[in-house]
């Protein structure tokens, strides 16, 4: 997994242009770049799950933005009702849902925006934000109790 | 037709993401929620083109691409032109039988921000719709040029402060009203035009599916709250969208064939625009006593527009 920020000045894909010492004419310059998201044939990619696909190094799936995060969401499977609200509203495709079940969080692509925690409907929430450095089992042991409805 | 079923969210979630993470959109950006939803609501091959804007610069940070489909970026204004060219070529090659798979369904989609849709790409979009290409144009409306630091666009609502229409001692922010793009596109005679919001995911997914299925040019305006320029906490993106749809600042409706208007979401409790504005930093100055009349004016405009939509829905004109 490569950090996106560190790769900002990487020049992969430009090897064809860089080698020749003589200048190329205007009609010889390749216009634009084509980045292939997959190795080989990409037919029927919509039917394949992420772990079955063969991503090429150009796909941002192989990069990470984990360094953007200050706080991380922690998922508690005991409270989750698999409503998939977090899946539909996660802006970073970081909620791992397979066969109608929420399995966890993809920490390579999560930016810690907290949207999933906000939209979680359970009581107590099955997703909560913790410091990036809190170990998962420690976070799970601190989970709050079910809140009772406030009497009016 | 490989449109995926969306009876409920659990069923919808079995679709495989075709929009990858590790793009560089701000945390909590609604752009990627909308794009993901479009790409998840169908299994068909997609050919997507993007105008310059937040979406384009963030999803194609060289040497990475976040798109698992064919995607092209060319200029600020011509996503509609690029996609209509691709569509025309696809049609011609299908006729000649020179495609790799002649029967595979392909859908053409263009994404633009509000700057490139309402202002810079308007002429190109208008031309592509007039020529009647079979594509869907989706405007991600965040009401300013967020990519370049929050300048005003013709989608910025009255009273909002932007870097080029700043609120201060002599100004209350932008002085002009927002352009009614949905009505303009409906007036082109487009077969399907809609305004949708990401918090109503079902209405949005159904609207997208309808637009993809409809033959001919379709236009969808989606509200995309921008936590950076609207100045709210990233975690509140969906909450702000709720306020936007419940206060009727962004009514959710569709117009079929330019006359058949259907309101897709009627809030049970309509809230005042004050509540929507109060949640965002860009309207903060309107709550000073000398600017209060702007809020009243916006409320009046919103009420009038809601009344107009309801009358149009009833009259079918």
Interface residues (C-beta under 8 A of the other chain):
Chain A: X4 X7 X8 X10 X11 X12 X13 X33 X35 X37 X38 X42 X43 X45 X46 X47 X48 X49 X50 X53 X57 X58 X59 X60 X61 X62 X63 X64 X65 X68 X82 X83 X84 X85 X87 X88 X89 X90 X91 X92 X93 X94 X97 X99 X100 X106 X108 X109 X110 X111 X112 X113 X114 X115 X117 X118 X119
Chain B: X2 X9 X10 X11 X12 X13 X14 X15 X16 X17 X18 X19 X20 X21 X22 X23 X24 X25 X27 X28 X29 X30 X31 X32 X33 X36 X37 X42 X43 X44 X59 X60 X61 X62 X63 X64 X65 X66 X67 X68 X101 X198 X201 X233 X234 X235 X236 X237 X238 X239
